[in-house]
């Protein structure tokens, strides 16, 4: 639509130039005026084409710049995501108090307090708790994935959430978060 308008404008300008130069003139003057009009149209068309070419070039540069910025932002986001998205398997597993999963199991046994209400109701069983050891070794996002009762579930979460920091996992030489799921056993003796 814009092109039609531009060409119509150019043609109208050419006709005005032609008619202005043609007033009361002979055929030689008319011929010169016609040449001037054609030249004016050609120049206007060239300028229009250059303007379009420049605009397209600028638009292409802007798109390239935007694409580069978007890629950089995506790379940064993926890097941040790596820092917060827990791994399921890593090159170097996190350790608890310099030990392995057995050291954490000992910690759980030593720090569990069997809830009195659960003893009275003779509730016992295995509560499965899932959590993340983050890149700093802190436990976060602890939740019961399979519970026994409200009292036992709450005690299992309390002990896991209050655990001291771990030595974080490593992947590619960097500290990374990792997901764990542990059983917390409750047994009345």
C-alpha positions in Angstrom: 0.0 0.0 0.0 2.8 2.4 0.9 4.7 1.6 -2.3 1.6 2.5 -4.4 1.3 5.8 -2.5 5.0 6.5 -3.0 4.9 5.8 -6.7 1.7 7.8 -7.2 3.4 10.7 -5.3 6.4 10.5 -7.5 4.3 10.4 -10.7 2.3 13.4 -9.5 5.5 15.3 -8.8 6.8 14.4 -12.3 3.6 15.6 -13.9 3.8 18.9 -12.0 7.4 19.4 -13.1 6.5 18.6 -16.7 3.4 20.9 -16.7 5.3 23.8 -15.0 8.1 23.6 -17.6 5.6 23.2 -20.5 3.6 26.4 -20.0 3.9 28.4 -23.2 7.0 26.6 -24.5 7.9 25.0 -27.8 8.4 21.3 -28.6 12.1 21.5 -27.7 11.2 22.9 -24.3 8.5 20.3 -23.8 11.0 17.6 -24.7 13.5 19.0 -22.1 10.7 19.3 -19.5 9.8 15.7 -20.2 13.4 14.6 -19.7 13.6 16.6 -16.5 10.4 15.0 -15.3 11.7 11.5 -16.1 15.0 12.3 -14.4 13.1 13.6 -11.3 11.1 10.4 -11.2 14.2 8.2 -11.6 16.0 10.2 -8.8 13.0 9.9 -6.5 12.8 6.2 -7.3 16.5 5.7 -6.5 16.2 7.7 -3.3 13.2 5.6 -2.4 15.0 2.4 -3.1 18.0 3.5 -1.1 15.8 4.5 1.8 14.1 1.1 1.7 17.4 -0.7 1.5 18.7 1.3 4.5 15.6 0.6 6.4 15.8 -3.1 5.6 19.5 -3.1 6.6 18.8 -1.4 9.9 15.9 -3.8 10.6 18.2 -6.8 9.9 20.8 -5.3 12.2 18.2 -4.8 14.9 17.0 -8.3 14.5 20.5 -9.7 14.7 21.2 -7.6 17.8 17.9 -8.7 19.4 18.7 -12.4 18.6 22.2 -12.1 20.1 20.7 -10.4 23.3 18.1 -13.2 23.5 20.7 -15.9 23.2 22.8 -14.3 25.9 19.8 -14.0 28.2 18.9 -17.6 27.5 22.4 -18.8 28.3 22.4 -16.8 31.5 19.0 -18.3 32.4 20.2 -21.8 31.7 23.3 -21.2 33.9 21.1 -19.9 36.7 18.7 -22.9 36.2 21.7 -25.2 36.6 22.3 -23.6 39.9 18.8 -24.1 41.2 17.6 -27.2 39.4 18.6 -30.2 41.4 20.4 -33.1 39.8 19.4 -36.7 40.4 22.9 -38.1 39.7 26.2 -36.3 40.0 29.9 -36.9 39.5 30.7 -36.3 43.2 27.8 -37.0 45.7 27.2 -34.7 48.7 28.4 -35.9 52.0 27.0 -35.5 55.5 29.5 -34.8 58.3 32.3 -36.2 56.1 30.4 -39.5 55.7 27.9 -41.0 53.4 24.2 -41.8 53.6 24.9 -43.9 56.7 26.2 -40.9 58.5 22.9 -39.1 57.8 20.9 -42.2 58.9 22.8 -42.1 62.2 22.0 -38.4 62.6 18.3 -39.1 62.0 18.3 -42.0 64.6 20.1 -39.8 67.2 17.8 -36.8 66.8 14.3 -38.3 66.3 11.9 -37.8 69.1 9.0 -40.2 68.9 5.9 -38.1 69.2 3.9 -39.0 72.4 0.6 -38.9 70.5 2.0 -41.4 68.0 3.1 -43.7 70.8 -0.3 -43.6 72.4 -1.9 -44.4 69.1 0.8 -47.1 68.4 1.7 -45.4 65.1 4.8 -46.7 63.4 6.2 -47.1 60.0 8.5 -45.5 57.4 8.1 -41.9 56.4 9.8 -41.1 53.1 11.2 -37.5 53.0 12.5 -35.9 49.8 14.8 -32.8 50.0 17.5 -30.9 48.1 21.0 -30.4 49.2 21.7 -27.1 47.5 25.0 -25.8 46.0 25.9 -24.4 49.5 25.2 -27.7 51.3 21.9 -26.5 52.9 18.8 -28.6 53.0 15.8 -27.0 51.3 12.4 -28.1 49.8 12.0 -30.9 52.3 8.7 -32.6 51.9 7.0 -35.9 52.8 6.5 -38.0 49.7 5.0 -41.0 51.6 3.7 -40.5 55.1 2.4 -42.6 58.0 0.6 -40.1 60.2 0.5 -36.3 60.7 2.6 -36.6 63.9 5.3 -38.9 62.4 5.4 -37.0 59.2 5.9 -33.7 61.1 8.7 -35.2 63.2 10.5 -36.6 60.2 10.4 -33.2 58.5 11.6 -31.4 61.6 14.7 -33.6 61.9 15.6 -33.4 58.2 15.1 -29.6 58.1 17.2 -29.0 61.2 20.1 -31.1 59.9 23.5 -29.4 59.7 24.9 -28.4 56.3 26.3 -31.1 54.0 29.3 -30.9 51.8 27.7 -30.1 48.4 27.7 -32.3 45.3 29.9 -31.5 42.4 29.3 -31.7 38.7 31.9 -30.4 36.2 33.9 -29.0 39.1 31.1 -26.8 40.3 28.9 -27.2 43.4 25.4 -28.2 42.3 22.1 -29.0 44.1 21.1 -32.7 44.3 17.8 -34.4 45.2 17.7 -37.0 48.0 14.9 -39.2 49.3 15.5 -40.9 52.6 13.4 -43.2 54.8 12.8 -42.1 58.3 11.9 -45.2 60.4 9.6 -45.1 63.4 9.3 -48.3 65.4 7.8 -48.7 68.9 9.9 -51.0 71.1 
